[in-house]
Amino acid sequence: MLKNNLVLGTEVFSGNWGKPFSKKIAEQILTQAHNNGLIEIDTAPSYGNLSKVEKLIGTISKKKSLKFKILTKFEIKNKKNNILNYKDSVNEVKKQLDNSLKNLNTDCIEIYYFHSGTDSEFFNDEVWNYLNKRKKLGDIKKLGLSIKHDLVINDKLSQLFNAKKYGISTIQTVLNLYSKQSLKKVIPFCIKNNLEIYGRMPLAKGLLTSKYNDVNNFLKNDPRKHSAISSDIIKFRLSKKNLDLEKVLKWPLKAVKKVVFSVKNTNQLKELMNIFKNKKL
């Protein structure tokens, strides 16, 4: 069923992907998703300036009485991008968590992910002890690790191997037809150790759709235009003549139960939902 397999990603709501995003469009997408049984939303304070996307979700959800399970994230960094000492890092994470709960207009975050950080950031006993206390208080349902894909590519998986030590029960990892690295060790480890798995970027930020044939299709402010891997993914997609949207979307679900996807408008959301409606995976 749709609601069991798909999670709506919201980074695109920030307007940082070459397309300005109005509150009206975000409201239309969230409302249509909710009305069609999609109950999980993935976001982060870093999506847009000053937690723009979290605030947008909170405002719209309250206005339209939309009930979602919210997946959001935290980082262990200060403004200069340096590692904080233990005491300051706990205070920083406390501030992030409290702000997310407030911005999202929710009493409980479904999954609270460590957001694609380094090992030196991740291995912080004080932070994880604090978050597990907040979990017991009911502010968080589950703790998660959204693992940085460079670590997966380079087979540096110490965060994953120590996940349960910190009370982490959910792993989010990049998984699509081009980026298959997680199939080698990440997913088998999760299955063996009873860790829930979410695949992200099933469409490789749209590059695995048939919409693009060159990076010049993107506007100057679109990060896909300046990413070294974009051209490689587009070439890969163009080489697969029989690859349609349905195959691209369903491929990750052979290995994981849930995928985090994004859309820019309600027409894209409708197209995606029609693929999954009343069809077996």
C-alpha positions as CSV (number, residue, x, y, z in Angstrom):
1,M,0.0,0.0,0.0
2,L,1.1,3.5,-0.8
3,K,1.2,4.7,2.8
4,N,3.4,1.8,3.9
5,N,6.1,2.3,1.2
6,L,6.5,6.0,0.4
7,V,7.8,8.9,2.5
8,L,7.5,12.5,1.3
9,G,10.8,14.3,1.3
10,T,10.6,18.1,1.6
11,E,14.1,19.5,0.9
12,V,12.7,20.7,-2.4
13,F,10.3,23.0,-0.4
14,S,13.4,25.2,0.4
15,G,13.5,26.5,-3.1
16,N,17.2,25.5,-3.4
17,W,16.7,23.2,-6.3
18,G,16.3,25.7,-9.1
19,K,12.6,26.3,-8.5
20,P,11.2,28.8,-6.1
21,F,8.7,27.2,-3.8
22,S,5.6,29.0,-2.6
23,K,3.6,28.2,0.5
24,K,0.7,27.5,-1.7
25,I,2.4,24.8,-3.7
26,A,3.8,23.2,-0.5
27,E,0.3,23.2,0.9
28,Q,-1.2,21.6,-2.2
29,I,1.4,18.8,-2.1
30,L,1.1,18.1,1.6
31,T,-2.7,18.1,1.4
32,Q,-2.8,15.8,-1.6
33,A,-0.3,13.5,0.0
34,H,-2.3,13.4,3.2
35,N,-5.6,12.8,1.4
36,N,-4.1,9.8,-0.4
37,G,-2.8,8.1,2.7
38,L,0.8,9.2,2.7
39,I,1.5,9.6,6.4
40,E,5.3,10.1,6.8
41,I,7.2,13.3,6.0
42,D,11.0,13.6,6.0
43,T,12.6,17.0,6.7
44,A,15.4,18.8,8.5
45,P,16.2,22.2,10.1
46,S,18.9,22.7,7.4
47,Y,16.3,22.7,4.6
48,G,16.1,26.4,3.9
49,N,17.3,29.4,6.0
50,L,16.2,29.5,9.6
51,S,14.4,26.1,9.5
52,K,12.2,27.4,6.7
53,V,10.8,24.0,5.7
54,E,10.1,22.8,9.2
55,K,8.2,25.9,9.9
56,L,6.3,25.6,6.6
57,I,5.3,22.0,7.4
58,G,4.2,23.0,10.9
59,T,2.1,26.0,9.8
60,I,0.4,24.1,7.0
61,S,-0.3,21.0,9.1
62,K,-1.9,23.1,11.8
63,K,-3.9,25.1,9.3
64,K,-5.2,22.1,7.3
65,S,-5.4,19.7,10.3
66,L,-3.0,17.3,8.6
67,K,-1.7,14.5,10.8
68,F,1.7,13.2,9.7
69,K,4.5,11.2,11.2
70,I,7.5,13.5,11.1
71,L,11.0,12.4,10.4
72,T,13.5,15.2,11.0
73,K,17.3,15.5,11.8
74,F,20.0,17.1,13.9
75,E,23.6,18.0,13.5
76,I,26.5,18.2,16.0
77,K,28.2,21.4,14.8
78,N,28.6,25.0,15.7
79,K,28.3,28.0,13.4
80,K,31.9,27.7,12.3
81,N,31.4,24.1,11.3
82,N,33.7,22.9,14.1
83,I,33.1,20.0,16.5
84,L,31.6,21.3,19.8
85,N,32.8,20.1,23.2
86,Y,30.6,17.5,24.9
87,K,28.7,20.0,27.1
88,D,28.1,22.5,24.4
89,S,27.1,19.8,21.9
90,V,24.4,18.5,24.2
91,N,23.1,22.1,24.6
92,E,23.1,22.5,20.9
93,V,21.2,19.3,20.2
94,K,18.7,20.2,22.9
95,K,18.1,23.6,21.2
96,Q,17.7,21.9,17.8
97,L,15.2,19.3,19.2
98,D,13.2,21.9,21.0
99,N,13.1,24.1,18.0
100,S,12.0,21.3,15.7
101,L,9.2,20.3,18.0
102,K,8.0,23.9,18.1
103,N,8.5,24.6,14.4
104,L,6.7,21.4,13.4
105,N,3.8,22.0,15.8
106,T,4.2,18.4,17.1
107,D,4.6,16.8,20.5
108,C,6.6,13.9,19.2
109,I,9.1,13.3,16.4
110,E,8.7,9.9,14.8
111,I,12.4,9.5,13.8
112,Y,15.1,11.8,14.9
113,Y,18.1,11.3,12.6
114,F,21.8,12.2,13.0
115,H,22.2,14.1,9.7
116,S,24.9,12.7,7.5
117,G,27.8,13.8,9.7
118,T,31.4,12.7,10.2
119,D,32.6,10.0,12.7
120,S,34.1,12.6,15.0
121,E,30.7,14.2,15.2
122,F,28.7,11.0,15.6
123,F,30.7,9.4,18.4
124,N,29.5,11.6,21.2
125,D,28.2,9.5,24.2
126,E,26.7,12.6,26.0
127,V,24.5,13.6,23.0
128,W,23.1,10.1,22.5
129,N,22.6,9.6,26.3
130,Y,20.6,12.9,26.2
131,L,18.6,11.9,23.2
132,N,17.7,8.6,24.7
133,K,16.4,10.4,27.8
134,R,14.2,12.6,25.5
135,K,13.0,9.4,23.9
136,K,11.9,8.1,27.3
137,L,10.1,11.3,27.9
138,G,8.1,10.8,24.7
139,D,9.6,13.7,22.6
140,I,11.1,11.2,20.2
141,K,9.7,7.8,19.1
142,K,12.8,6.4,17.4
143,L,16.4,7.5,16.9
144,G,18.0,7.2,13.5
145,L,21.1,7.5,11.4
146,S,21.0,9.2,8.0
147,I,24.3,8.0,6.9
148,K,26.6,10.1,4.8
149,H,26.9,8.5,1.4
150,D,30.6,9.2,1.0
151,L,31.1,6.9,4.1
152,V,29.2,4.1,2.3
153,I,31.1,4.6,-0.9
154,N,34.4,4.4,1.0
155,D,33.3,1.5,3.2
156,K,33.7,3.5,6.4
157,L,30.8,2.1,8.3
158,S,31.7,2.5,12.0
159,Q,28.6,4.6,12.6
160,L,26.4,1.9,11.3
161,F,28.2,-0.8,13.3
162,N,27.7,1.2,16.5
163,A,24.1,2.3,15.8
164,K,22.5,0.0,18.4
165,K,25.0,1.0,21.0
166,Y,23.4,4.5,20.9
167,G,19.8,3.3,20.8
168,I,19.5,3.9,17.0
169,S,16.8,1.7,15.4
170,T,16.5,3.2,11.9
171,I,19.0,3.7,9.1
172,Q,18.5,6.0,6.1
173,T,20.8,5.5,3.1
174,V,21.1,6.5,-0.5
175,L,19.7,3.8,-2.8
176,N,18.8,4.0,-6.5
177,L,19.6,2.2,-9.7
178,Y,22.8,4.3,-10.1
179,S,24.0,4.4,-6.5
180,K,23.8,0.8,-5.3
181,Q,26.7,0.8,-2.8
182,S,24.4,0.2,0.2
183,L,23.4,-3.2,-1.2
184,K,26.9,-4.5,-0.4
185,K,27.1,-4.1,3.4
186,V,24.7,-1.5,4.7
187,I,21.5,-3.2,3.9
188,P,22.7,-6.8,4.8
189,F,23.9,-5.5,8.2
190,C,20.6,-3.8,8.9
191,I,18.7,-6.9,8.1
192,K,20.9,-9.1,10.2
193,N,20.7,-6.7,13.1
194,N,17.0,-5.9,12.9
195,L,17.5,-2.2,12.0
196,E,14.7,-0.6,10.0
197,I,15.9,0.8,6.6
198,Y,14.7,3.8,4.6
199,G,16.2,4.3,1.1
200,R,16.6,7.9,0.0
201,M,17.0,9.6,-3.4
202,P,15.3,6.8,-5.4
203,L,15.2,9.2,-8.4
204,A,18.7,10.6,-7.7
205,K,17.2,14.1,-7.3
206,G,15.3,13.7,-10.6
207,L,18.3,12.7,-12.6
208,L,17.0,9.1,-13.1
209,T,13.8,10.4,-14.7
210,S,13.6,10.9,-18.4
211,K,13.2,14.7,-17.9
212,Y,16.9,15.6,-18.3
213,N,19.5,14.9,-21.0
214,D,22.2,17.4,-20.1
215,V,23.3,19.4,-17.0
216,N,22.7,22.5,-19.1
217,N,19.0,21.8,-18.5
218,F,19.4,23.1,-14.9
219,L,19.3,26.8,-13.8
220,K,22.5,28.4,-12.5
221,N,21.4,28.2,-8.9
222,D,20.5,24.5,-9.1
223,P,23.2,22.4,-7.3
224,R,22.7,19.6,-9.7
225,K,24.2,21.7,-12.5
226,H,27.5,21.9,-10.5
227,S,27.7,18.4,-9.2
228,A,30.4,16.2,-10.8
229,I,28.2,13.2,-10.7
230,S,25.2,14.7,-12.4
231,S,26.4,14.1,-15.9
232,D,27.3,10.5,-15.1
233,I,23.8,9.7,-13.8
234,I,22.2,11.4,-16.8
235,K,24.4,9.3,-19.2
236,F,23.5,6.2,-17.2
237,R,19.8,6.9,-17.5
238,L,20.0,7.7,-21.2
239,S,21.8,4.4,-21.8
240,K,18.8,2.5,-20.3
241,K,16.3,2.6,-23.1
242,N,13.6,0.4,-21.5
243,L,13.8,2.1,-18.1
244,D,10.6,3.9,-17.1
245,L,9.6,5.8,-14.0
246,E,7.8,2.8,-12.5
247,K,10.9,0.6,-12.7
248,V,13.1,3.3,-11.3
249,L,10.8,3.9,-8.3
250,K,10.1,0.3,-7.5
251,W,13.7,-1.0,-7.8
252,P,14.8,0.2,-4.3
253,L,11.8,-1.4,-2.8
254,K,13.2,-4.8,-3.6
255,A,15.8,-4.2,-0.9
256,V,14.1,-1.8,1.5
257,K,10.5,-1.3,2.7
258,K,10.4,2.5,2.5
259,V,11.8,5.1,0.1
260,V,12.0,8.9,0.6
261,F,11.0,10.8,-2.5
262,S,10.3,14.4,-3.5
263,V,8.0,16.1,-6.0
264,K,7.8,19.7,-7.2
265,N,4.1,19.8,-7.8
266,T,0.8,17.9,-7.4
267,N,1.0,16.5,-10.9
268,Q,4.2,14.7,-10.2
269,L,2.8,13.4,-6.9
270,K,-0.3,12.2,-8.7
271,E,1.8,10.4,-11.3
272,L,3.9,8.7,-8.7
273,M,0.9,7.6,-6.6
274,N,-0.8,6.1,-9.6
275,I,2.2,3.9,-10.1
276,F,1.8,2.4,-6.7
277,K,-2.0,2.4,-6.4
278,N,-3.4,-1.2,-6.3
279,K,-0.1,-2.7,-7.6
280,K,2.0,-5.3,-5.9
281,L,5.7,-4.5,-5.6
